[in-house]
Amino acid sequence: MLQWTIGDVKVTRVVEVEFTSTVEGFLLGVKADEMARYQSWMKPFLDAEGDIVISVQTFALEVDGQRVIVDTCIGNGKNFGNLMPAMNDLQTAFLDDLTAAGFPPESVGTVICTHLHMDHVGWNTVLRDGKWAPTFPNARYVMTEVDLGYWSKERTQVVGSSFDDAVQPLIDAKLVDAVASDHQVSESLSLFPTPGHSPGHVSVRIRSKDQQAFITGDMVHSPVQLARPEWSSRADTDPELAQSSRRKFLSVVGGADALVLGTHFPAPTAGRLVKEGDGWRFSV
């Protein structure tokens, strides 16, 4: 398990599964040969065929005296039909791995959902006695008002069955905090608005002892999008708004010596933005 320290905040990466995708299959309007100029530093994030490696993982934080989980991956026993068949009916050791990292479910005080897509909310719930129940019984589940409002009405195939089995049970249990997109979670932890991938998408900002880090969520899926912010994922709800959010992020983080933790980046997962020509390179 990879770990990082930002001031007094400790971050642990816990992986559920990894997938690969062709460049053309994942990035809107981008050809595989366009990746060639970034091969020197993108190599750790590609497989031997040059396909993009996508890690589905959570970041577990020890911050301000509490345990916080950022995004809860896919979950066991979920079914999304033909949308993402590779994610159907998983049976992984994710909760055991989370416990081994020092985060047994009952110890978690806050779960932050950067957005409500199926691969970010799955472990919000587990199946108990035939019903989906909160995985983290002592936690408040933080979601943006915008995303919650949008997906509660727009229960489309984009989200699969996630809302009904991974969000609605939490609403019914009165465990959800619907918050603004710039919400301050704790002294060292806040939300950073990055809409576009979903209407209320947020990244997460960590600030402690003059150090800072950002957990990207799905503002980016691959580090190459930090060099090419105009390259949008095919899963972005609003590609133009997503591009704008990436540019805003780069204006804040570029050259700021901030650690960037990519929610879908495989190991080494974290790096800093280094100026290269007119743009940025992700340096690990």
C-alpha positions as CSV (number, residue, x, y, z in Angstrom):
1,M,0.0,0.0,0.0
2,L,1.4,3.4,-0.9
3,Q,1.3,6.1,1.7
4,W,2.0,9.8,1.8
5,T,2.3,12.5,4.5
6,I,1.1,16.0,4.0
7,G,1.9,18.0,7.1
8,D,0.0,16.2,9.9
9,V,-2.2,14.3,7.4
10,K,-1.5,10.7,6.4
11,V,-2.9,9.3,3.2
12,T,-3.1,5.6,2.4
13,R,-4.0,4.2,-1.1
14,V,-6.1,1.0,-1.1
15,V,-6.8,-0.5,-4.5
16,E,-9.9,-2.5,-5.4
17,V,-9.2,-3.5,-9.1
18,E,-7.4,-2.2,-12.2
19,F,-8.5,-2.1,-15.8
20,T,-6.9,-1.0,-19.1
21,S,-8.4,1.0,-22.0
22,T,-7.1,2.0,-25.4
23,V,-6.4,5.7,-25.8
24,E,-9.1,6.0,-28.4
25,G,-11.6,4.2,-26.3
26,F,-11.1,6.4,-23.3
27,L,-10.2,9.9,-24.4
28,L,-12.6,11.8,-26.6
29,G,-11.3,12.4,-30.1
30,V,-7.7,11.4,-29.2
31,K,-5.6,9.0,-31.3
32,A,-3.0,6.6,-29.8
33,D,-0.1,8.1,-31.7
34,E,-0.8,11.5,-30.0
35,M,0.4,9.9,-26.8
36,A,3.9,9.3,-28.2
37,R,5.3,12.7,-27.2
38,Y,4.5,12.0,-23.6
39,Q,5.9,8.5,-23.4
40,S,9.0,9.5,-21.5
41,W,7.0,10.4,-18.4
42,M,3.7,8.6,-19.0
43,K,5.3,5.1,-19.2
44,P,4.4,4.1,-15.6
45,F,0.7,4.8,-16.3
46,L,0.5,2.7,-19.5
47,D,0.7,-1.0,-20.1
48,A,3.2,-2.7,-22.5
49,E,0.8,-2.0,-25.5
50,G,0.5,1.7,-24.6
51,D,-3.0,1.4,-23.3
52,I,-4.1,3.5,-20.3
53,V,-4.1,1.8,-16.9
54,I,-7.1,2.8,-14.8
55,S,-6.8,2.0,-11.1
56,V,-10.1,1.9,-9.0
57,Q,-9.0,2.8,-5.5
58,T,-9.8,4.8,-2.4
59,F,-7.7,7.2,-0.4
60,A,-7.9,6.7,3.3
61,L,-7.0,9.7,5.4
62,E,-5.9,10.2,9.0
63,V,-6.8,13.9,9.3
64,D,-7.7,16.2,12.2
65,G,-8.3,13.4,14.6
66,Q,-10.6,11.3,12.4
67,R,-10.5,8.7,9.7
68,V,-11.8,9.8,6.3
69,I,-12.4,7.8,3.1
70,V,-12.4,9.5,-0.3
71,D,-14.5,7.6,-2.8
72,T,-15.5,4.0,-2.2
73,C,-14.9,2.2,-5.5
74,I,-17.2,-0.3,-7.1
75,G,-18.3,-2.8,-4.3
76,N,-19.0,-6.5,-4.2
77,G,-22.1,-7.9,-5.8
78,K,-23.1,-4.9,-7.8
79,N,-24.5,-5.3,-11.3
80,F,-24.5,-2.7,-14.0
81,G,-25.8,-4.8,-16.9
82,N,-24.1,-4.1,-20.2
83,L,-22.8,-0.7,-19.2
84,M,-19.6,-2.0,-17.6
85,P,-19.7,-5.8,-17.5
86,A,-16.2,-6.1,-16.1
87,M,-17.5,-4.4,-12.9
88,N,-20.4,-6.8,-12.5
89,D,-20.6,-9.1,-9.5
90,L,-17.1,-8.4,-8.1
91,Q,-15.9,-10.3,-5.1
92,T,-12.8,-8.6,-3.9
93,A,-11.0,-8.3,-0.5
94,F,-11.3,-4.5,-0.5
95,L,-12.8,-4.3,3.0
96,D,-10.2,-6.6,4.4
97,D,-7.5,-4.5,2.7
98,L,-9.0,-1.3,4.1
99,T,-9.0,-2.9,7.6
100,A,-5.4,-4.0,7.2
101,A,-4.5,-0.4,6.4
102,G,-6.0,0.7,9.7
103,F,-9.5,1.6,8.6
104,P,-12.0,-0.9,9.8
105,P,-15.4,0.2,8.6
106,E,-16.7,1.1,12.1
107,S,-13.7,3.5,12.6
108,V,-14.5,5.7,9.6
109,G,-16.1,9.0,10.5
110,T,-16.5,10.6,7.1
111,V,-16.9,9.3,3.6
112,I,-16.4,11.9,0.8
113,C,-17.9,11.2,-2.6
114,T,-16.2,13.3,-5.3
115,H,-19.2,12.4,-7.5
116,L,-21.9,9.7,-7.7
117,H,-20.7,7.5,-10.6
118,M,-20.8,3.8,-9.9
119,D,-17.1,3.2,-9.4
120,H,-16.9,5.9,-6.7
121,V,-19.8,5.0,-4.4
122,G,-20.1,1.2,-4.6
123,W,-18.7,0.4,-1.2
124,N,-21.0,3.0,0.4
125,T,-23.2,0.0,1.1
126,V,-23.0,-3.8,1.5
127,L,-25.7,-6.4,1.2
128,R,-27.0,-7.5,4.6
129,D,-30.1,-9.8,4.9
130,G,-31.0,-9.1,1.3
131,K,-30.9,-5.3,1.7
132,W,-28.2,-2.7,0.9
133,A,-27.0,-1.2,4.2
134,P,-24.3,1.4,5.1
135,T,-20.8,-0.1,5.0
136,F,-19.5,2.6,7.4
137,P,-22.2,2.8,10.1
138,N,-20.6,5.6,12.1
139,A,-19.8,7.8,9.1
140,R,-21.4,10.9,7.6
141,Y,-21.5,10.6,3.8
142,V,-20.5,13.9,2.2
143,M,-21.9,14.6,-1.3
144,T,-22.4,17.8,-3.2
145,E,-25.9,19.2,-3.4
146,V,-25.5,19.6,-7.1
147,D,-24.5,16.0,-7.8
148,L,-27.1,14.6,-5.4
149,G,-29.9,16.7,-6.9
150,Y,-28.9,15.8,-10.5
151,W,-28.5,12.1,-10.1
152,S,-31.5,11.7,-7.9
153,K,-33.6,12.7,-10.9
154,E,-31.3,11.5,-13.8
155,R,-31.0,7.8,-12.9
156,T,-29.7,6.9,-16.3
157,Q,-27.4,4.2,-17.5
158,V,-24.4,6.5,-16.9
159,V,-24.8,5.8,-13.2
160,G,-26.1,2.2,-13.6
161,S,-27.8,1.0,-10.4
162,S,-25.5,3.0,-8.1
163,F,-28.0,5.5,-6.8
164,D,-30.6,3.0,-5.8
165,D,-28.2,0.6,-4.1
166,A,-25.3,2.9,-3.0
167,V,-26.9,6.3,-2.3
168,Q,-30.6,6.0,-1.6
169,P,-30.1,3.6,1.4
170,L,-27.9,6.3,3.0
171,I,-30.5,9.0,2.4
172,D,-33.1,6.7,4.0
173,A,-30.8,6.2,7.0
174,K,-30.2,10.0,7.3
175,L,-26.5,9.6,6.9
176,V,-26.0,12.0,4.0
177,D,-24.6,15.5,4.3
178,A,-25.5,17.4,1.1
179,V,-23.0,20.3,0.9
180,A,-21.7,23.1,-1.3
181,S,-19.0,22.3,-3.8
182,D,-16.4,24.3,-1.7
183,H,-17.4,22.8,1.6
184,Q,-14.8,22.8,4.5
185,V,-14.8,19.2,5.8
186,S,-12.4,19.8,8.6
187,E,-9.5,22.2,9.4
188,S,-7.2,20.5,6.9
189,L,-9.7,19.2,4.4
190,S,-11.9,20.9,1.9
191,L,-13.7,20.4,-1.3
192,F,-12.4,22.0,-4.5
193,P,-15.0,22.5,-7.2
194,T,-14.1,20.7,-10.5
195,P,-17.5,20.3,-12.4
196,G,-17.8,18.7,-15.8
197,H,-17.2,15.0,-15.4
198,S,-20.4,15.2,-13.4
199,P,-22.4,18.4,-12.7
200,G,-21.4,18.6,-9.1
201,H,-18.0,16.9,-9.3
202,V,-15.3,18.0,-6.7
203,S,-11.7,17.3,-6.0
204,V,-10.4,17.3,-2.4
205,R,-7.8,19.7,-1.1
206,I,-5.5,18.9,1.9
207,R,-3.6,21.7,3.6
208,S,-1.5,21.1,6.7
209,K,1.7,22.8,8.0
210,D,2.3,24.8,4.8
211,Q,2.0,21.7,2.7
212,Q,-0.9,20.8,0.4
213,A,-2.2,18.0,-1.8
214,F,-5.1,17.5,-4.1
215,I,-7.1,14.3,-4.7
216,T,-8.3,14.7,-8.2
217,G,-11.4,12.6,-8.4
218,D,-12.4,12.2,-12.1
219,M,-11.4,15.7,-13.1
220,V,-8.6,13.6,-14.8
221,H,-8.4,9.9,-15.3
222,S,-4.8,9.9,-16.7
223,P,-1.8,12.2,-16.0
224,V,-1.7,13.0,-19.7
225,Q,-4.8,15.2,-19.2
226,L,-2.7,17.5,-17.0
227,A,-0.5,18.1,-20.0
228,R,-3.4,18.2,-22.3
229,P,-6.4,19.7,-20.4
230,E,-8.4,19.8,-23.6
231,W,-8.5,16.0,-23.7
232,S,-11.7,14.9,-22.1
233,S,-12.8,11.4,-21.0
234,R,-15.7,9.9,-22.9
235,A,-17.5,9.6,-19.5
236,D,-17.5,13.4,-18.9
237,T,-21.1,14.7,-18.7
238,D,-20.0,18.1,-20.0
239,P,-16.6,17.8,-21.8
240,E,-16.2,21.6,-22.3
241,L,-16.9,22.3,-18.6
242,A,-14.5,19.5,-17.6
243,Q,-11.8,21.1,-19.7
244,S,-12.4,24.4,-18.0
245,S,-12.1,22.8,-14.6
246,R,-8.8,21.2,-15.6
247,R,-7.4,24.6,-16.7
248,K,-8.6,26.2,-13.4
249,F,-6.9,23.4,-11.5
250,L,-3.7,23.9,-13.4
251,S,-3.8,27.6,-12.7
252,V,-4.0,26.9,-8.9
253,V,-1.7,23.8,-8.7
254,G,0.8,24.3,-11.4
255,G,4.2,25.3,-9.9
256,A,2.7,25.4,-6.4
257,D,4.7,22.4,-5.1
258,A,1.4,20.6,-4.4
259,L,1.2,16.9,-4.4
260,V,-1.4,15.6,-6.9
261,L,-3.0,12.2,-6.0
262,G,-4.8,10.8,-9.1
263,T,-7.9,8.9,-8.1
264,H,-7.5,6.6,-11.1
265,F,-3.7,6.8,-11.5
266,P,-2.0,3.4,-10.9
267,A,1.3,3.3,-8.9
268,P,3.2,5.5,-8.4
269,T,-0.2,7.5,-8.3
270,A,1.2,10.8,-6.9
271,G,3.3,13.5,-8.4
272,R,3.9,17.2,-8.9
273,L,3.3,19.4,-11.9
274,V,6.5,20.7,-13.5
275,K,6.6,23.3,-16.2
276,E,7.4,22.0,-19.6
277,G,7.2,24.4,-22.6
278,D,3.9,26.0,-22.5
279,G,2.3,23.3,-20.4
280,W,2.9,20.9,-17.6
281,R,4.5,17.5,-17.0
282,F,3.4,15.1,-14.2
283,S,6.6,14.4,-12.3
284,V,6.7,11.4,-9.9
